Structure formats: C-alpha cells, structure tokens
Amino acid sequence: MHIYHNIRSLVEKIPLSPAGNPWSLPQNADRVFEYGKGACPKSDDLFERSVIITIPSRLMVEQEREMTQAIGDAVVDIVTN
C-alpha cells in the first residue's frame, strides 16, 4: 500500500514534472536517493510488526459489528497464543 518501497514512482524516481523534478533539481545533484525496501530500517521494523486493515467509509451497522468482532477475536487469539 502506501509504504515507501511499494510506491513505484518513488522507488524508480519517476519525475513529478516534465522538468524531471525533484530528481533533476540542482540542489539534489550531489544526493543519492534510494527508496527500495531496506532504505528505512527503523520504518521497516515497525511495518513488519504492523497490521493494516482497510475499512470502507460506509458500513451498515451489522457490518460494523462483524468487523469489530473479527478484529477483537484476532487480538485475543494473538494475545493468548
């Protein structure tokens, strides 16, 4: 998802403009930018221990209950095992 090493335009340094910005800016000429997995080890450590749950913006009350129950069950399972 929106984790740095999954963003193709960042990893492959695809410019945001026809001028090649930000990669072609003179201020960045002496800089080496790498955004493949492992470039941010502290973030990677957090991501490895994280769970991402996508939640639709509109749920019916019953769907909310089911999702809440499923998340609660998963947490209990993790804690007890």
MOPAC internal coordinates of N, CA, C and O (Angstrom, degrees):
PM7 1SCF
backbone

  N    0.0000 0     0.00 0     0.00 0    0    0    0
  C    1.4403 1     0.00 0     0.00 0    1    0    0
  C    1.5264 1   108.62 1     0.00 0    2    1    0
  O    1.2310 1   120.01 1    50.23 1    3    2    1
  N    1.3060 1   117.58 1  -129.77 1    3    2    1
  C    1.4533 1   121.04 1  -175.29 1    5    3    2
  C    1.5227 1   111.55 1   -90.77 1    6    5    3
  O    1.2310 1   120.86 1  -129.81 1    7    6    5
  N    1.2968 1   115.96 1    50.19 1    7    6    5
  C    1.4584 1   122.21 1   175.11 1    9    7    6
  C    1.5194 1   106.08 1  -105.14 1   10    9    7
  O    1.2310 1   120.22 1   -44.62 1   11   10    9
  N    1.3117 1   117.18 1   135.38 1   11   10    9
  C    1.4549 1   122.54 1  -168.87 1   13   11   10
  C    1.5217 1   114.46 1   -43.63 1   14   13   11
  O    1.2310 1   119.30 1   134.92 1   15   14   13
  N    1.3256 1   118.94 1   -45.08 1   15   14   13
  C    1.4669 1   120.00 1  -174.70 1   17   15   14
  C    1.5210 1   113.14 1   -77.47 1   18   17   15
  O    1.2310 1   119.92 1   175.62 1   19   18   17
  N    1.3200 1   117.75 1    -4.38 1   19   18   17
  C    1.4643 1   121.52 1   175.17 1   21   19   18
  C    1.5263 1   112.32 1   -99.59 1   22   21   19
  O    1.2310 1   119.73 1   178.55 1   23   22   21
  N    1.3142 1   118.12 1    -1.45 1   23   22   21
  C    1.4605 1   121.98 1  -178.35 1   25   23   22
  C    1.5256 1   108.15 1   -93.94 1   26   25   23
  O    1.2310 1   121.23 1   -78.19 1   27   26   25
  N    1.3217 1   115.25 1   101.81 1   27   26   25
  C    1.4644 1   121.64 1  -174.38 1   29   27   26
  C    1.5275 1   112.71 1   -54.71 1   30   29   27
  O    1.2310 1   120.54 1   134.68 1   31   30   29
  N    1.3389 1   116.56 1   -45.32 1   31   30   29
  C    1.4650 1   119.52 1  -177.63 1   33   31   30
  C    1.5270 1   111.94 1   -62.26 1   34   33   31
  O    1.2310 1   119.97 1   151.35 1   35   34   33
  N    1.3024 1   117.66 1   -28.65 1   35   34   33
  C    1.4644 1   121.91 1   177.94 1   37   35   34
  C    1.5225 1   110.66 1   -79.85 1   38   37   35
  O    1.2310 1   120.22 1   129.41 1   39   38   37
  N    1.3168 1   117.19 1   -50.59 1   39   38   37
  C    1.4622 1   121.75 1  -177.46 1   41   39   38
  C    1.5293 1   111.41 1   -62.74 1   42   41   39
  O    1.2310 1   120.80 1   138.63 1   43   42   41
  N    1.3388 1   116.07 1   -41.37 1   43   42   41
  C    1.4688 1   120.29 1  -178.15 1   45   43   42
  C    1.5283 1   112.66 1   -91.99 1   46   45   43
  O    1.2310 1   120.47 1  -175.94 1   47   46   45
  N    1.3086 1   116.71 1     4.06 1   47   46   45
  C    1.4630 1   123.46 1   177.85 1   49   47   46
  C    1.5248 1   111.72 1    53.76 1   50   49   47
  O    1.2310 1   121.52 1  -130.65 1   51   50   49
  N    1.3287 1   114.70 1    49.35 1   51   50   49
  C    1.4594 1   120.28 1   177.31 1   53   51   50
  C    1.5281 1   106.89 1   -78.51 1   54   53   51
  O    1.2310 1   119.76 1   -56.19 1   55   54   53
  N    1.3268 1   118.06 1   123.81 1   55   54   53
  C    1.4662 1   120.66 1  -175.03 1   57   55   54
  C    1.5252 1   113.41 1   -65.15 1   58   57   55
  O    1.2310 1   121.52 1   -25.43 1   59   58   57
  N    1.3260 1   114.69 1   154.57 1   59   58   57
  C    1.4539 1   122.01 1   178.65 1   61   59   58
  C    1.5249 1   111.73 1   -88.44 1   62   61   59
  O    1.2310 1   120.23 1   168.30 1   63   62   61
  N    1.3192 1   117.17 1   -11.70 1   63   62   61
  C    1.4593 1   121.24 1  -178.08 1   65   63   62
  C    1.5230 1   109.57 1  -143.87 1   66   65   63
  O    1.2310 1   120.11 1   -16.55 1   67   66   65
  N    1.3337 1   117.40 1   163.45 1   67   66   65
  C    1.4702 1   120.27 1   176.79 1   69   67   66
  C    1.5302 1   112.71 1   -59.34 1   70   69   67
  O    1.2310 1   120.34 1   155.75 1   71   70   69
  N    1.3159 1   116.95 1   -24.25 1   71   70   69
  C    1.4688 1   120.83 1   179.28 1   73   71   70
  C    1.5249 1   112.41 1   -75.27 1   74   73   71
  O    1.2310 1   120.34 1   171.41 1   75   74   73
  N    1.3325 1   116.96 1    -8.59 1   75   74   73
  C    1.4603 1   120.41 1   178.82 1   77   75   74
  C    1.5131 1   114.73 1    90.31 1   78   77   75
  O    1.2310 1   120.33 1  -170.91 1   79   78   77
  N    1.3100 1   116.98 1     9.09 1   79   78   77
  C    1.4656 1   120.64 1  -179.61 1   81   79   78
  C    1.5179 1   111.22 1   -66.39 1   82   81   79
  O    1.2310 1   119.38 1   -32.09 1   83   82   81
  N    1.3020 1   118.78 1   147.91 1   83   82   81
  C    1.4546 1   128.65 1    -0.61 1   85   83   82
  C    1.5287 1   113.65 1   -87.80 1   86   85   83
  O    1.2310 1   120.37 1   173.89 1   87   86   85
  N    1.3177 1   116.90 1    -6.11 1   87   86   85
  C    1.4602 1   120.55 1  -172.20 1   89   87   86
  C    1.5232 1   113.41 1   -66.10 1   90   89   87
  O    1.2310 1   119.70 1   149.68 1   91   90   89
  N    1.3303 1   118.17 1   -30.32 1   91   90   89
  C    1.4639 1   120.95 1  -176.07 1   93   91   90
  C    1.5296 1   113.78 1   -95.60 1   94   93   91
  O    1.2310 1   119.66 1  -176.52 1   95   94   93
  N    1.3088 1   118.25 1     3.48 1   95   94   93
  C    1.4607 1   120.37 1   179.82 1   97   95   94
  C    1.5303 1   110.62 1   -63.21 1   98   97   95
  O    1.2310 1   120.18 1   -41.32 1   99   98   97
  N    1.3192 1   117.27 1   138.68 1   99   98   97
  C    1.4707 1   120.17 1   178.23 1  101   99   98
  C    1.5349 1   112.09 1   -55.60 1  102  101   99
  O    1.2310 1   120.35 1   145.83 1  103  102  101
  N    1.3278 1   116.94 1   -34.17 1  103  102  101
  C    1.4747 1   120.61 1  -179.88 1  105  103  102
  C    1.5337 1   111.68 1   -63.64 1  106  105  103
  O    1.2310 1   120.29 1   159.94 1  107  106  105
  N    1.3195 1   117.06 1   -20.06 1  107  106  105
  C    1.4649 1   120.82 1  -178.61 1  109  107  106
  C    1.5234 1   113.17 1  -103.26 1  110  109  107
  O    1.2310 1   119.95 1  -175.67 1  111  110  109
  N    1.3197 1   117.69 1     4.33 1  111  110  109
  C    1.4698 1   121.65 1  -174.92 1  113  111  110
  C    1.5258 1   113.07 1   -56.99 1  114  113  111
  O    1.2310 1   119.95 1   142.28 1  115  114  113
  N    1.3044 1   117.71 1   -37.72 1  115  114  113
  C    1.4724 1   121.04 1  -177.33 1  117  115  114
  C    1.5220 1   113.38 1   -95.64 1  118  117  115
  O    1.2310 1   120.45 1  -173.89 1  119  118  117
  N    1.3222 1   116.75 1     6.11 1  119  118  117
  C    1.4569 1   120.94 1  -176.69 1  121  119  118
  C    1.5274 1   110.99 1   -97.59 1  122  121  119
  O    1.2310 1   120.78 1   -34.51 1  123  122  121
  N    1.2879 1   116.11 1   145.49 1  123  122  121
  C    1.4653 1   121.64 1   175.23 1  125  123  122
  C    1.5249 1   106.75 1  -113.42 1  126  125  123
  O    1.2310 1   121.05 1   -63.04 1  127  126  125
  N    1.3154 1   115.60 1   116.96 1  127  126  125
  C    1.4556 1   120.85 1  -179.34 1  129  127  126
  C    1.5185 1   109.14 1  -110.66 1  130  129  127
  O    1.2310 1   120.40 1   -53.88 1  131  130  129
  N    1.3101 1   116.85 1   126.12 1  131  130  129
  C    1.4546 1   122.20 1   176.08 1  133  131  130
  C    1.5216 1   107.80 1  -132.82 1  134  133  131
  O    1.2310 1   120.81 1   -50.79 1  135  134  133
  N    1.3336 1   116.05 1   129.21 1  135  134  133
  C    1.4543 1   119.65 1  -176.87 1  137  135  134
  C    1.5257 1   112.87 1  -126.70 1  138  137  135
  O    1.2310 1   119.97 1  -160.67 1  139  138  137
  N    1.3230 1   117.66 1    19.33 1  139  138  137
  C    1.4510 1   120.11 1   174.56 1  141  139  138
  C    1.5225 1   109.69 1   -70.64 1  142  141  139
  O    1.2310 1   121.02 1   -12.91 1  143  142  141
  N    1.3137 1   115.66 1   167.09 1  143  142  141
  C    1.4649 1   119.54 1  -179.74 1  145  143  142
  C    1.5191 1   109.40 1   -57.04 1  146  145  143
  O    1.2310 1   120.82 1   -47.00 1  147  146  145
  N    1.3158 1   116.05 1   133.00 1  147  146  145
  C    1.4533 1   121.67 1  -178.60 1  149  147  146
  C    1.5164 1   113.05 1   104.32 1  150  149  147
  O    1.2310 1   120.14 1   168.39 1  151  150  149
  N    1.3369 1   117.34 1   -11.61 1  151  150  149
  C    1.4588 1   120.45 1  -179.67 1  153  151  150
  C    1.5276 1   111.79 1   -70.11 1  154  153  151
  O    1.2310 1   120.33 1   155.13 1  155  154  153
  N    1.3076 1   116.97 1   -24.87 1  155  154  153
  C    1.4737 1   122.19 1  -179.21 1  157  155  154
  C    1.5293 1   108.38 1  -126.69 1  158  157  155
  O    1.2310 1   119.90 1  -102.83 1  159  158  157
  N    1.3247 1   117.79 1    77.17 1  159  158  157
  C    1.4677 1   120.49 1  -172.70 1  161  159  158
  C    1.5242 1   115.23 1   -59.86 1  162  161  159
  O    1.2310 1   119.46 1   144.35 1  163  162  161
  N    1.3199 1   118.63 1   -35.65 1  163  162  161
  C    1.4725 1   119.66 1   179.01 1  165  163  162
  C    1.5239 1   110.43 1   -66.14 1  166  165  163
  O    1.2310 1   120.99 1   137.75 1  167  166  165
  N    1.3361 1   115.71 1   -42.25 1  167  166  165
  C    1.4665 1   119.08 1   177.09 1  169  167  166
  C    1.5158 1   110.36 1   -65.11 1  170  169  167
  O    1.2310 1   120.66 1   136.27 1  171  170  169
  N    1.3396 1   116.34 1   -43.73 1  171  170  169
  C    1.4634 1   120.22 1   179.84 1  173  171  170
  C    1.5250 1   111.28 1   -57.47 1  174  173  171
  O    1.2310 1   120.59 1   140.31 1  175  174  173
  N    1.3341 1   116.48 1   -39.69 1  175  174  173
  C    1.4595 1   120.52 1   178.67 1  177  175  174
  C    1.5259 1   110.60 1   -61.09 1  178  177  175
  O    1.2310 1   120.49 1   136.86 1  179  178  177
  N    1.3184 1   116.66 1   -43.14 1  179  178  177
  C    1.4710 1   120.36 1   177.89 1  181  179  178
  C    1.5235 1   111.21 1   -66.08 1  182  181  179
  O    1.2310 1   120.23 1   137.08 1  183  182  181
  N    1.3382 1   117.17 1   -42.92 1  183  182  181
  C    1.4622 1   120.72 1  -179.78 1  185  183  182
  C    1.5219 1   111.35 1   -61.40 1  186  185  183
  O    1.2310 1   120.28 1   142.40 1  187  186  185
  N    1.3272 1   117.07 1   -37.60 1  187  186  185
  C    1.4677 1   121.31 1  -179.84 1  189  187  186
  C    1.5180 1   112.06 1   -63.65 1  190  189  187
  O    1.2310 1   120.70 1   154.02 1  191  190  189
  N    1.3363 1   116.28 1   -25.98 1  191  190  189
  C    1.4613 1   120.53 1  -177.74 1  193  191  190
  C    1.5245 1   112.56 1  -103.98 1  194  193  191
  O    1.2310 1   120.69 1  -167.29 1  195  194  193
  N    1.3229 1   116.29 1    12.71 1  195  194  193
  C    1.4649 1   121.26 1  -176.20 1  197  195  194
  C    1.5205 1   111.64 1  -109.12 1  198  197  195
  O    1.2310 1   121.51 1   -23.33 1  199  198  197
  N    1.3082 1   114.72 1   156.67 1  199  198  197
  C    1.4572 1   121.77 1   174.32 1  201  199  198
  C    1.5246 1   106.69 1  -122.95 1  202  201  199
  O    1.2310 1   121.02 1   -52.32 1  203  202  201
  N    1.3137 1   115.66 1   127.68 1  203  202  201
  C    1.4606 1   120.10 1   178.69 1  205  203  202
  C    1.5210 1   108.00 1  -104.48 1  206  205  203
  O    1.2310 1   121.37 1   -54.71 1  207  206  205
  N    1.3095 1   114.98 1   125.29 1  207  206  205
  C    1.4589 1   120.65 1   179.76 1  209  207  206
  C    1.5248 1   107.41 1  -121.52 1  210  209  207
  O    1.2310 1   120.72 1   -61.11 1  211  210  209
  N    1.3090 1   116.22 1   118.89 1  211  210  209
  C    1.4569 1   118.91 1   176.18 1  213  211  210
  C    1.5192 1   108.75 1   -85.85 1  214  213  211
  O    1.2310 1   121.10 1   -48.01 1  215  214  213
  N    1.3078 1   115.50 1   131.99 1  215  214  213
  C    1.4581 1   121.21 1  -178.57 1  217  215  214
  C    1.5260 1   108.00 1  -123.42 1  218  217  215
  O    1.2310 1   120.11 1   -60.53 1  219  218  217
  N    1.3192 1   117.39 1   119.47 1  219  218  217
  C    1.4663 1   120.27 1   178.33 1  221  219  218
  C    1.5309 1   110.78 1   -58.34 1  222  221  219
  O    1.2310 1   121.01 1   -28.99 1  223  222  221
  N    1.3237 1   115.67 1   151.01 1  223  222  221
  C    1.4592 1   119.72 1  -177.46 1  225  223  222
  C    1.5278 1   112.89 1   -73.39 1  226  225  223
  O    1.2310 1   120.35 1   161.60 1  227  226  225
  N    1.3251 1   116.95 1   -18.40 1  227  226  225
  C    1.4728 1   119.58 1   179.82 1  229  227  226
  C    1.5214 1   109.22 1  -128.83 1  230  229  227
  O    1.2310 1   121.28 1   -67.52 1  231  230  229
  N    1.2958 1   115.15 1   112.48 1  231  230  229
  C    1.4558 1   120.60 1   176.40 1  233  231  230
  C    1.5214 1   109.21 1  -124.38 1  234  233  231
  O    1.2310 1   121.15 1   -32.06 1  235  234  233
  N    1.3057 1   115.41 1   147.94 1  235  234  233
  C    1.4572 1   119.78 1   172.44 1  237  235  234
  C    1.5253 1   106.90 1   -78.55 1  238  237  235
  O    1.2310 1   120.07 1   -21.67 1  239  238  237
  N    1.3029 1   117.46 1   158.33 1  239  238  237
  C    1.4604 1   122.46 1  -177.18 1  241  239  238
  C    1.5288 1   110.52 1   -54.46 1  242  241  239
  O    1.2310 1   119.96 1   136.08 1  243  242  241
  N    1.3223 1   117.68 1   -43.92 1  243  242  241
  C    1.4702 1   120.51 1   179.75 1  245  243  242
  C    1.5282 1   111.37 1   -63.02 1  246  245  243
  O    1.2310 1   120.06 1   141.67 1  247  246  245
  N    1.3196 1   117.49 1   -38.33 1  247  246  245
  C    1.4678 1   121.07 1   177.62 1  249  247  246
  C    1.5305 1   110.44 1   -65.39 1  250  249  247
  O    1.2310 1   120.59 1   140.92 1  251  250  249
  N    1.3341 1   116.47 1   -39.08 1  251  250  249
  C    1.4614 1   119.98 1   176.94 1  253  251  250
  C    1.5237 1   110.72 1   -61.39 1  254  253  251
  O    1.2310 1   120.60 1   135.99 1  255  254  253
  N    1.3324 1   116.45 1   -44.01 1  255  254  253
  C    1.4713 1   120.64 1   179.15 1  257  255  254
  C    1.5265 1   110.79 1   -61.88 1  258  257  255
  O    1.2310 1   120.52 1   134.64 1  259  258  257
  N    1.3304 1   116.61 1   -45.36 1  259  258  257
  C    1.4624 1   120.42 1  -179.14 1  261  259  258
  C    1.5307 1   111.00 1   -62.58 1  262  261  259
  O    1.2310 1   120.34 1   137.24 1  263  262  261
  N    1.3243 1   116.96 1   -42.76 1  263  262  261
  C    1.4587 1   120.07 1  -179.56 1  265  263  262
  C    1.5238 1   110.70 1   -66.98 1  266  265  263
  O    1.2310 1   120.40 1   136.96 1  267  266  265
  N    1.3290 1   116.84 1   -43.04 1  267  266  265
  C    1.4630 1   120.97 1   178.40 1  269  267  266
  C    1.5268 1   110.57 1   -60.58 1  270  269  267
  O    1.2310 1   120.51 1   137.70 1  271  270  269
  N    1.3137 1   116.64 1   -42.30 1  271  270  269
  C    1.4585 1   121.28 1   179.60 1  273  271  270
  C    1.5317 1   110.62 1   -65.03 1  274  273  271
  O    1.2310 1   120.28 1   135.79 1  275  274  273
  N    1.3188 1   117.06 1   -44.21 1  275  274  273
  C    1.4655 1   121.17 1  -179.30 1  277  275  274
  C    1.5294 1   111.34 1   -62.83 1  278  277  275
  O    1.2310 1   120.48 1   137.35 1  279  278  277
  N    1.3231 1   116.68 1   -42.65 1  279  278  277
  C    1.4718 1   120.16 1   178.47 1  281  279  278
  C    1.5203 1   109.87 1   -65.91 1  282  281  279
  O    1.2310 1   120.27 1   135.09 1  283  282  281
  N    1.3193 1   117.09 1   -44.91 1  283  282  281
  C    1.4700 1   120.73 1   177.95 1  285  283  282
  C    1.5166 1   112.17 1   -59.62 1  286  285  283
  O    1.2310 1   120.32 1   136.81 1  287  286  285
  N    1.3245 1   117.00 1   -43.19 1  287  286  285
  C    1.4692 1   121.02 1   178.37 1  289  287  286
  C    1.5256 1   111.03 1   -62.22 1  290  289  287
  O    1.2310 1   120.71 1   139.19 1  291  290  289
  N    1.3262 1   116.25 1   -40.81 1  291  290  289
  C    1.4739 1   120.29 1  -179.14 1  293  291  290
  C    1.5311 1   110.55 1   -65.73 1  294  293  291
  O    1.2310 1   120.45 1   139.20 1  295  294  293
  N    1.3164 1   116.75 1   -40.80 1  295  294  293
  C    1.4643 1   120.16 1   179.63 1  297  295  294
  C    1.5182 1   110.06 1   -65.27 1  298  297  295
  O    1.2310 1   120.03 1   135.39 1  299  298  297
  N    1.3077 1   117.55 1   -44.61 1  299  298  297
  C    1.4735 1   121.43 1   178.98 1  301  299  298
  C    1.5192 1   109.30 1   -61.21 1  302  301  299
  O    1.2310 1   119.93 1   137.54 1  303  302  301
  N    1.3172 1   117.74 1   -42.46 1  303  302  301
  C    1.4636 1   121.79 1  -179.87 1  305  303  302
  C    1.5358 1   111.08 1   -62.16 1  306  305  303
  O    1.2310 1   120.64 1   138.20 1  307  306  305
  N    1.3211 1   116.39 1   -41.80 1  307  306  305
  C    1.4730 1   120.74 1   179.70 1  309  307  306
  C    1.5192 1   110.33 1   -66.20 1  310  309  307
  O    1.2310 1   120.64 1   135.69 1  311  310  309
  N    1.2994 1   116.39 1   -44.31 1  311  310  309
  C    1.4765 1   121.27 1  -176.88 1  313  311  310
  C    1.5316 1   111.64 1   -67.38 1  314  313  311
  O    1.2310 1   120.30 1   142.01 1  315  314  313
  N    1.3225 1   117.03 1   -37.99 1  315  314  313
  C    1.4638 1   120.00 1  -176.63 1  317  315  314
  C    1.5232 1   113.44 1   -84.28 1  318  317  315
  O    1.2310 1   120.21 1   167.49 1  319  318  317
  N    1.3179 1   117.21 1   -12.51 1  319  318  317
  C    1.4772 1   118.80 1  -179.61 1  321  319  318
  C    1.4587 1   109.35 1  -107.97 1  322  321  319
  O    1.2310 1   120.10 1   180.00 1  323  322  321

